[in-house]
Amino acid sequence: PRGQPQPTAFMQQQQQAQAQQQQIQQGKDAILPAVLEFREDTESAFFNALTVNLEPGTVNFKLAPTYTLYMATRFRASTHYRPELVPEERAVKLTDMLNRVADKVLRLATTPPPSSGGSTNQHSAPTLAFWMANASELLHFLKSDRHITAFSLQAQDMLADAVYEAF
């Protein structure tokens, strides 16, 4: 209408941000719309490829392990993974998986490679920085995801230890 000020792009952005904040407060926050499906019979090899068998120097996107692990975690938490499971069984499987993955990351941050002669913390600085960044980011994802955080407490502790040890 005539005489009324037209909303500016800035005002529209503010309104959108307020609407998003209200959704979050109401428990309707957006979740990652993607999952990474993996087969149970190849789970061990899959997680080893993302952790213990990964050469950090060959990875172009340095947080690729974290994003891949998080999307796999979202799959394991979803009903797409073995729909016949009751929620309690799904939670146990999720917790076990996260604890195994976090243990691998912790060992990578604290155990020197075999070629270093076993002396303490003889990782190269780039390798330690790589695993510190990935442990830190995965820890952030696990703490921030309201669907996963309660099932990942032990994994969160291990990842926090990995960050501390790598630092």
Contacts in CASP RR format, 6 or more apart in sequence:
PFRMAT RR
TARGET T0000
AUTHOR 0000-0000-0000
METHOD contacts of the structure
MODEL  1
PRGQPQPTAFMQQQQQAQAQQQQIQQGKDAILPAVLEFREDTESAFFNAL
TVNLEPGTVNFKLAPTYTLYMATRFRASTHYRPELVPEERAVKLTDMLNR
VADKVLRLATTPPPSSGGSTNQHSAPTLAFWMANASELLHFLKSDRHITA
FSLQAQDMLADAVYEAF
7 15 0 8 1.000
23 29 0 8 1.000
23 30 0 8 1.000
27 146 0 8 1.000
29 146 0 8 1.000
31 74 0 8 1.000
31 145 0 8 1.000
31 147 0 8 1.000
32 70 0 8 1.000
32 71 0 8 1.000
32 74 0 8 1.000
34 71 0 8 1.000
34 74 0 8 1.000
35 71 0 8 1.000
35 72 0 8 1.000
35 74 0 8 1.000
35 75 0 8 1.000
35 78 0 8 1.000
35 80 0 8 1.000
36 68 0 8 1.000
36 71 0 8 1.000
36 72 0 8 1.000
36 74 0 8 1.000
36 75 0 8 1.000
37 75 0 8 1.000
37 80 0 8 1.000
37 81 0 8 1.000
38 46 0 8 1.000
38 72 0 8 1.000
38 75 0 8 1.000
39 46 0 8 1.000
43 97 0 8 1.000
46 72 0 8 1.000
47 69 0 8 1.000
47 100 0 8 1.000
47 101 0 8 1.000
47 104 0 8 1.000
48 104 0 8 1.000
50 65 0 8 1.000
50 68 0 8 1.000
50 69 0 8 1.000
51 65 0 8 1.000
51 101 0 8 1.000
51 104 0 8 1.000
51 105 0 8 1.000
51 108 0 8 1.000
52 104 0 8 1.000
52 107 0 8 1.000
52 108 0 8 1.000
54 65 0 8 1.000
56 62 0 8 1.000
56 126 0 8 1.000
56 127 0 8 1.000
56 130 0 8 1.000
56 131 0 8 1.000
57 126 0 8 1.000
57 130 0 8 1.000
59 65 0 8 1.000
59 130 0 8 1.000
61 67 0 8 1.000
62 130 0 8 1.000
62 133 0 8 1.000
62 134 0 8 1.000
63 133 0 8 1.000
63 134 0 8 1.000
63 137 0 8 1.000
65 134 0 8 1.000
66 133 0 8 1.000
66 134 0 8 1.000
66 137 0 8 1.000
66 138 0 8 1.000
66 141 0 8 1.000
69 101 0 8 1.000
69 138 0 8 1.000
70 138 0 8 1.000
70 141 0 8 1.000
73 94 0 8 1.000
73 97 0 8 1.000
73 98 0 8 1.000
73 141 0 8 1.000
73 142 0 8 1.000
73 148 0 8 1.000
73 152 0 8 1.000
74 145 0 8 1.000
74 148 0 8 1.000
75 81 0 8 1.000
76 90 0 8 1.000
76 93 0 8 1.000
76 94 0 8 1.000
76 97 0 8 1.000
77 90 0 8 1.000
77 94 0 8 1.000
77 147 0 8 1.000
77 148 0 8 1.000
77 151 0 8 1.000
79 90 0 8 1.000
81 90 0 8 1.000
81 93 0 8 1.000
82 90 0 8 1.000
82 93 0 8 1.000
85 93 0 8 1.000
91 151 0 8 1.000
94 148 0 8 1.000
94 151 0 8 1.000
94 152 0 8 1.000
95 151 0 8 1.000
95 152 0 8 1.000
95 154 0 8 1.000
95 155 0 8 1.000
98 142 0 8 1.000
98 148 0 8 1.000
98 151 0 8 1.000
98 152 0 8 1.000
98 154 0 8 1.000
98 155 0 8 1.000
99 154 0 8 1.000
99 155 0 8 1.000
99 158 0 8 1.000
101 155 0 8 1.000
102 138 0 8 1.000
102 154 0 8 1.000
102 155 0 8 1.000
102 156 0 8 1.000
102 158 0 8 1.000
102 159 0 8 1.000
102 162 0 8 1.000
103 158 0 8 1.000
105 131 0 8 1.000
105 134 0 8 1.000
105 135 0 8 1.000
105 138 0 8 1.000
105 158 0 8 1.000
105 159 0 8 1.000
105 162 0 8 1.000
106 135 0 8 1.000
106 158 0 8 1.000
106 159 0 8 1.000
106 161 0 8 1.000
106 162 0 8 1.000
106 165 0 8 1.000
108 131 0 8 1.000
108 162 0 8 1.000
109 123 0 8 1.000
109 128 0 8 1.000
109 131 0 8 1.000
109 132 0 8 1.000
109 135 0 8 1.000
109 161 0 8 1.000
109 162 0 8 1.000
109 163 0 8 1.000
109 165 0 8 1.000
109 166 0 8 1.000
110 121 0 8 1.000
110 161 0 8 1.000
110 162 0 8 1.000
110 165 0 8 1.000
110 166 0 8 1.000
112 118 0 8 1.000
112 119 0 8 1.000
112 120 0 8 1.000
112 121 0 8 1.000
112 122 0 8 1.000
112 123 0 8 1.000
113 122 0 8 1.000
113 123 0 8 1.000
116 122 0 8 1.000
116 123 0 8 1.000
121 128 0 8 1.000
121 165 0 8 1.000
123 131 0 8 1.000
123 166 0 8 1.000
128 166 0 8 1.000
129 166 0 8 1.000
131 162 0 8 1.000
131 166 0 8 1.000
132 162 0 8 1.000
132 163 0 8 1.000
132 166 0 8 1.000
132 167 0 8 1.000
135 159 0 8 1.000
135 162 0 8 1.000
135 163 0 8 1.000
135 166 0 8 1.000
136 159 0 8 1.000
136 163 0 8 1.000
138 159 0 8 1.000
139 156 0 8 1.000
139 159 0 8 1.000
139 160 0 8 1.000
139 163 0 8 1.000
141 148 0 8 1.000
142 148 0 8 1.000
142 149 0 8 1.000
142 152 0 8 1.000
142 155 0 8 1.000
142 156 0 8 1.000
142 159 0 8 1.000
143 149 0 8 1.000
143 156 0 8 1.000
149 156 0 8 1.000
END
